[in-house]
């Protein structure tokens, strides 16, 4: 079986974490997630299903006071990669 390594094109190196988070889809709907890695520029999240995650969303991490506005970069069935939108207030 041939495995092809994916080129890591991240702007900042990510560090592994295992922290609960919440994605705010709109003012009423939230989705639970687990943060798997995190950097100054983005994040990888895992959840039961990514189908309801919009192109832009607000991410709140347990124990962190400031929510972050995020832009979806990639999606699989149970994980997403997102970049932080700098200069935007959540």
PyMOL CGO cylinders between C-alpha atoms (Angstrom):
from pymol import cmd
from pymol.cgo import CYLINDER

trace = [
    CYLINDER, 0.00, 0.00, 0.00, 1.42, 3.34, -1.05, 0.3, 1, 1, 1, 1, 1, 1,
    CYLINDER, 1.42, 3.34, -1.05, 1.20, 6.17, 1.47, 0.3, 1, 1, 1, 1, 1, 1,
    CYLINDER, 1.20, 6.17, 1.47, 1.70, 9.71, 0.32, 0.3, 1, 1, 1, 1, 1, 1,
    CYLINDER, 1.70, 9.71, 0.32, 2.89, 12.20, 2.93, 0.3, 1, 1, 1, 1, 1, 1,
    CYLINDER, 2.89, 12.20, 2.93, 0.94, 15.45, 2.99, 0.3, 1, 1, 1, 1, 1, 1,
    CYLINDER, 0.94, 15.45, 2.99, 2.94, 18.64, 2.93, 0.3, 1, 1, 1, 1, 1, 1,
    CYLINDER, 2.94, 18.64, 2.93, 2.43, 20.66, 6.10, 0.3, 1, 1, 1, 1, 1, 1,
    CYLINDER, 2.43, 20.66, 6.10, 1.71, 24.21, 4.91, 0.3, 1, 1, 1, 1, 1, 1,
    CYLINDER, 1.71, 24.21, 4.91, 0.73, 25.72, 8.25, 0.3, 1, 1, 1, 1, 1, 1,
    CYLINDER, 0.73, 25.72, 8.25, 1.88, 29.26, 8.94, 0.3, 1, 1, 1, 1, 1, 1,
    CYLINDER, 1.88, 29.26, 8.94, 2.67, 28.54, 12.62, 0.3, 1, 1, 1, 1, 1, 1,
    CYLINDER, 2.67, 28.54, 12.62, 3.59, 25.22, 14.23, 0.3, 1, 1, 1, 1, 1, 1,
    CYLINDER, 3.59, 25.22, 14.23, 0.74, 23.64, 16.17, 0.3, 1, 1, 1, 1, 1, 1,
    CYLINDER, 0.74, 23.64, 16.17, 0.96, 21.99, 19.54, 0.3, 1, 1, 1, 1, 1, 1,
    CYLINDER, 0.96, 21.99, 19.54, -1.17, 19.02, 20.53, 0.3, 1, 1, 1, 1, 1, 1,
    CYLINDER, -1.17, 19.02, 20.53, -3.90, 19.65, 23.09, 0.3, 1, 1, 1, 1, 1, 1,
    CYLINDER, -3.90, 19.65, 23.09, -6.96, 17.81, 24.36, 0.3, 1, 1, 1, 1, 1, 1,
    CYLINDER, -6.96, 17.81, 24.36, -9.43, 20.49, 25.44, 0.3, 1, 1, 1, 1, 1, 1,
    CYLINDER, -9.43, 20.49, 25.44, -13.21, 20.74, 25.16, 0.3, 1, 1, 1, 1, 1, 1,
    CYLINDER, -13.21, 20.74, 25.16, -14.62, 23.53, 23.05, 0.3, 1, 1, 1, 1, 1, 1,
    CYLINDER, -14.62, 23.53, 23.05, -17.84, 24.92, 21.66, 0.3, 1, 1, 1, 1, 1, 1,
    CYLINDER, -17.84, 24.92, 21.66, -18.57, 26.13, 18.14, 0.3, 1, 1, 1, 1, 1, 1,
    CYLINDER, -18.57, 26.13, 18.14, -21.23, 28.83, 17.95, 0.3, 1, 1, 1, 1, 1, 1,
    CYLINDER, -21.23, 28.83, 17.95, -23.02, 28.43, 14.64, 0.3, 1, 1, 1, 1, 1, 1,
    CYLINDER, -23.02, 28.43, 14.64, -25.41, 31.31, 15.32, 0.3, 1, 1, 1, 1, 1, 1,
    CYLINDER, -25.41, 31.31, 15.32, -26.94, 32.97, 18.37, 0.3, 1, 1, 1, 1, 1, 1,
    CYLINDER, -26.94, 32.97, 18.37, -28.95, 29.82, 19.19, 0.3, 1, 1, 1, 1, 1, 1,
    CYLINDER, -28.95, 29.82, 19.19, -27.03, 26.78, 17.90, 0.3, 1, 1, 1, 1, 1, 1,
    CYLINDER, -27.03, 26.78, 17.90, -23.78, 25.45, 19.38, 0.3, 1, 1, 1, 1, 1, 1,
    CYLINDER, -23.78, 25.45, 19.38, -21.77, 22.31, 18.64, 0.3, 1, 1, 1, 1, 1, 1,
    CYLINDER, -21.77, 22.31, 18.64, -19.47, 20.52, 21.09, 0.3, 1, 1, 1, 1, 1, 1,
    CYLINDER, -19.47, 20.52, 21.09, -15.97, 19.73, 19.89, 0.3, 1, 1, 1, 1, 1, 1,
    CYLINDER, -15.97, 19.73, 19.89, -12.54, 18.64, 21.10, 0.3, 1, 1, 1, 1, 1, 1,
    CYLINDER, -12.54, 18.64, 21.10, -9.50, 20.73, 20.24, 0.3, 1, 1, 1, 1, 1, 1,
    CYLINDER, -9.50, 20.73, 20.24, -6.75, 18.37, 19.05, 0.3, 1, 1, 1, 1, 1, 1,
    CYLINDER, -6.75, 18.37, 19.05, -4.08, 20.90, 18.09, 0.3, 1, 1, 1, 1, 1, 1,
    CYLINDER, -4.08, 20.90, 18.09, -3.73, 24.66, 18.35, 0.3, 1, 1, 1, 1, 1, 1,
    CYLINDER, -3.73, 24.66, 18.35, -1.42, 27.43, 17.18, 0.3, 1, 1, 1, 1, 1, 1,
    CYLINDER, -1.42, 27.43, 17.18, -1.42, 31.21, 17.02, 0.3, 1, 1, 1, 1, 1, 1,
    CYLINDER, -1.42, 31.21, 17.02, -2.95, 31.00, 13.53, 0.3, 1, 1, 1, 1, 1, 1,
    CYLINDER, -2.95, 31.00, 13.53, -5.35, 28.05, 13.63, 0.3, 1, 1, 1, 1, 1, 1,
    CYLINDER, -5.35, 28.05, 13.63, -6.83, 24.95, 15.16, 0.3, 1, 1, 1, 1, 1, 1,
    CYLINDER, -6.83, 24.95, 15.16, -7.88, 21.35, 14.42, 0.3, 1, 1, 1, 1, 1, 1,
    CYLINDER, -7.88, 21.35, 14.42, -11.15, 20.22, 15.97, 0.3, 1, 1, 1, 1, 1, 1,
    CYLINDER, -11.15, 20.22, 15.97, -12.84, 16.83, 16.24, 0.3, 1, 1, 1, 1, 1, 1,
    CYLINDER, -12.84, 16.83, 16.24, -16.57, 16.25, 16.69, 0.3, 1, 1, 1, 1, 1, 1,
    CYLINDER, -16.57, 16.25, 16.69, -19.28, 13.69, 16.04, 0.3, 1, 1, 1, 1, 1, 1,
    CYLINDER, -19.28, 13.69, 16.04, -20.18, 15.28, 12.68, 0.3, 1, 1, 1, 1, 1, 1,
    CYLINDER, -20.18, 15.28, 12.68, -18.90, 18.37, 10.88, 0.3, 1, 1, 1, 1, 1, 1,
    CYLINDER, -18.90, 18.37, 10.88, -21.90, 18.74, 8.57, 0.3, 1, 1, 1, 1, 1, 1,
    CYLINDER, -21.90, 18.74, 8.57, -23.40, 21.70, 10.48, 0.3, 1, 1, 1, 1, 1, 1,
    CYLINDER, -23.40, 21.70, 10.48, -20.15, 23.71, 10.77, 0.3, 1, 1, 1, 1, 1, 1,
    CYLINDER, -20.15, 23.71, 10.77, -20.44, 26.90, 8.66, 0.3, 1, 1, 1, 1, 1, 1,
    CYLINDER, -20.44, 26.90, 8.66, -17.66, 28.63, 6.71, 0.3, 1, 1, 1, 1, 1, 1,
    CYLINDER, -17.66, 28.63, 6.71, -17.14, 31.07, 9.62, 0.3, 1, 1, 1, 1, 1, 1,
    CYLINDER, -17.14, 31.07, 9.62, -17.88, 30.42, 13.28, 0.3, 1, 1, 1, 1, 1, 1,
    CYLINDER, -17.88, 30.42, 13.28, -16.96, 31.43, 16.82, 0.3, 1, 1, 1, 1, 1, 1,
    CYLINDER, -16.96, 31.43, 16.82, -14.86, 28.98, 18.86, 0.3, 1, 1, 1, 1, 1, 1,
    CYLINDER, -14.86, 28.98, 18.86, -14.87, 29.07, 22.64, 0.3, 1, 1, 1, 1, 1, 1,
    CYLINDER, -14.87, 29.07, 22.64, -12.38, 26.90, 24.55, 0.3, 1, 1, 1, 1, 1, 1,
    CYLINDER, -12.38, 26.90, 24.55, -13.09, 25.70, 28.07, 0.3, 1, 1, 1, 1, 1, 1,
    CYLINDER, -13.09, 25.70, 28.07, -11.01, 27.71, 30.51, 0.3, 1, 1, 1, 1, 1, 1,
    CYLINDER, -11.01, 27.71, 30.51, -10.21, 30.45, 27.96, 0.3, 1, 1, 1, 1, 1, 1,
    CYLINDER, -10.21, 30.45, 27.96, -12.15, 33.68, 28.30, 0.3, 1, 1, 1, 1, 1, 1,
    CYLINDER, -12.15, 33.68, 28.30, -11.90, 35.16, 24.80, 0.3, 1, 1, 1, 1, 1, 1,
    CYLINDER, -11.90, 35.16, 24.80, -13.86, 33.46, 21.98, 0.3, 1, 1, 1, 1, 1, 1,
    CYLINDER, -13.86, 33.46, 21.98, -12.09, 33.40, 18.58, 0.3, 1, 1, 1, 1, 1, 1,
    CYLINDER, -12.09, 33.40, 18.58, -13.64, 34.02, 15.19, 0.3, 1, 1, 1, 1, 1, 1,
    CYLINDER, -13.64, 34.02, 15.19, -12.59, 31.22, 12.82, 0.3, 1, 1, 1, 1, 1, 1,
    CYLINDER, -12.59, 31.22, 12.82, -12.69, 30.44, 9.09, 0.3, 1, 1, 1, 1, 1, 1,
    CYLINDER, -12.69, 30.44, 9.09, -13.11, 26.84, 7.94, 0.3, 1, 1, 1, 1, 1, 1,
    CYLINDER, -13.11, 26.84, 7.94, -10.12, 25.66, 5.88, 0.3, 1, 1, 1, 1, 1, 1,
    CYLINDER, -10.12, 25.66, 5.88, -10.80, 21.93, 5.45, 0.3, 1, 1, 1, 1, 1, 1,
    CYLINDER, -10.80, 21.93, 5.45, -13.38, 19.38, 6.56, 0.3, 1, 1, 1, 1, 1, 1,
    CYLINDER, -13.38, 19.38, 6.56, -13.68, 15.61, 6.93, 0.3, 1, 1, 1, 1, 1, 1,
    CYLINDER, -13.68, 15.61, 6.93, -16.63, 13.71, 8.45, 0.3, 1, 1, 1, 1, 1, 1,
    CYLINDER, -16.63, 13.71, 8.45, -15.39, 14.12, 12.03, 0.3, 1, 1, 1, 1, 1, 1,
    CYLINDER, -15.39, 14.12, 12.03, -12.67, 16.78, 11.96, 0.3, 1, 1, 1, 1, 1, 1,
    CYLINDER, -12.67, 16.78, 11.96, -12.09, 20.31, 10.69, 0.3, 1, 1, 1, 1, 1, 1,
    CYLINDER, -12.09, 20.31, 10.69, -9.15, 22.62, 10.30, 0.3, 1, 1, 1, 1, 1, 1,
    CYLINDER, -9.15, 22.62, 10.30, -9.75, 26.33, 10.77, 0.3, 1, 1, 1, 1, 1, 1,
    CYLINDER, -9.75, 26.33, 10.77, -7.73, 29.53, 10.77, 0.3, 1, 1, 1, 1, 1, 1,
    CYLINDER, -7.73, 29.53, 10.77, -8.27, 32.37, 13.20, 0.3, 1, 1, 1, 1, 1, 1,
    CYLINDER, -8.27, 32.37, 13.20, -9.57, 35.58, 11.65, 0.3, 1, 1, 1, 1, 1, 1,
    CYLINDER, -9.57, 35.58, 11.65, -7.27, 38.24, 13.04, 0.3, 1, 1, 1, 1, 1, 1,
    CYLINDER, -7.27, 38.24, 13.04, -8.60, 41.65, 13.93, 0.3, 1, 1, 1, 1, 1, 1,
    CYLINDER, -8.60, 41.65, 13.93, -12.24, 40.51, 14.04, 0.3, 1, 1, 1, 1, 1, 1,
    CYLINDER, -12.24, 40.51, 14.04, -14.15, 40.52, 17.27, 0.3, 1, 1, 1, 1, 1, 1,
    CYLINDER, -14.15, 40.52, 17.27, -16.19, 37.42, 18.10, 0.3, 1, 1, 1, 1, 1, 1,
]
cmd.load_cgo(trace, "trace")
